[in-house]
Each structure stands twice: as structure tokens, then as C-alpha cells.
Amino acid sequence: MPSRLPAEGVFGRFQYPTPPLGRPGGAQAVFHHEWKKEEAKEKLKRTVEAYRQFEQGQMPAGPGADALLAAFRTVEKQLADHAPGPAKVITDRQIELLLKKKAAVLHLSAANYCWFDDPAKALCLKLAGTRSAAAPLTGLCDSSRCPQATHHLVHRPVWQTAADNGAVLLANPRVPTGEKKRLRAEHERSVRVLEEIDEAAGKAG
């Protein structure tokens, strides 16, 4: 299901260059540095995109939505305090500078954004019995319950596919009753997440 993506699906549709094996030490280190720079740029881009959606009234959904909105409102206030007048045009560069710290803790997934601000709050670490880690444990992710996860319109297609696939399996008479019980819970979760995304983005109904 989309909330439990395998480790190789951490970035989902976001394609970063993959550091190859077997490069000479110096060249490999340089390539790794370049890869990390591209990753940071993508995280910042997605954070600014989410902020711009917030400005347009398209709010994030998910357990971590309130915390993310609080961060965005702080940025909004900082921009307003520094604006000399109503004609001031806020540029992406200004927003990027204010969101850089927030973007640094973002972990991208095809099904959700993980804002890894506080490892102690990460559901995946609690499930693993680990108190601290440098990054979330994607294989244990349940973004519908983690207080640091948010869902945005960009994630909607993944959840829609999960809901559609779940409906097909539930309608299949060959699927055992016990398995259908598990599938029904997964399907209901996917539908709930879709409804939350649409409602938060102002697209419900």
C-alpha cells in the first residue's frame, strides 16, 4: 500500500541521479556531493510549491498538516513584516531563504511528505523501537498516522490507484474472506486519505 513504500520508493516519481558503485574514491565523493545538492534542490522546490499552494488556499492534509501550516504561517508573517508596502512582490528566492531549514528535514515519497523535524515523534521509529535516527524508516511508514507526515495534491494519484485496486480486489470472489477483511481496512484508509486531500485542497464536492 502507498503508506508502506519499499526503501527504493522513497522518492517515488522524483528522479534523482543514483550514485554508481565502483567509482574511484575521489570521483565517487564528488558525485555523491552533487547528488546531495540535487536532492536538496528538489526538497526546497517541493517545499516552496507546498507553500505557494498554501497561499492559494490549497492546504495540506494528514496528521502533520497543523505543524506544517504553523511553519508556513510563520514564514507568511516574516514576509509581511519585511514588505515595505502593498505593491511589494514576494519572490520565490525570498520564500526559499525562509523555508530552507524546513526543506532540509523533508523526505519525499510518492504517497506523502515526511517532515522529519523530531525523530522522537516519528511513528516509524516507535514501531521499530528506535529512539533516534538520521532519517525515517520508510519501510515502516504509515503516513495516515504519523504526526510528521502530510498529504498533498501531488500524492493524490497514488492514493487513488490504491483505492481503485482495493475496490477491484474486494469485488473478486476468489479473494479469501480473511484477506478481504485486511483489504477492506486498507481500502477504507485510502478512501479516507483521498477525501482529506480533497477537502484540505478545497476541491471536495
Protein Blocks (a to p, Z undefined) as FASTA:
>chain_A
ZZlccfklmnmmaccddddehiafklmmmmmmmmmmmmmmmmmmmmmmmmmmmmnopace
djklmmmmmmmmmmmmmmmmmpgbfklccdfklmmmmmmmmmmmpccdfkbccdffblml
mmklmmnopabdfbdcfklgcfklpckbccdfklmmmmmmmmmmmmmmmmpmkbcfklmm
mmmmmmmmmmmmmmmmmmmnopgZZ
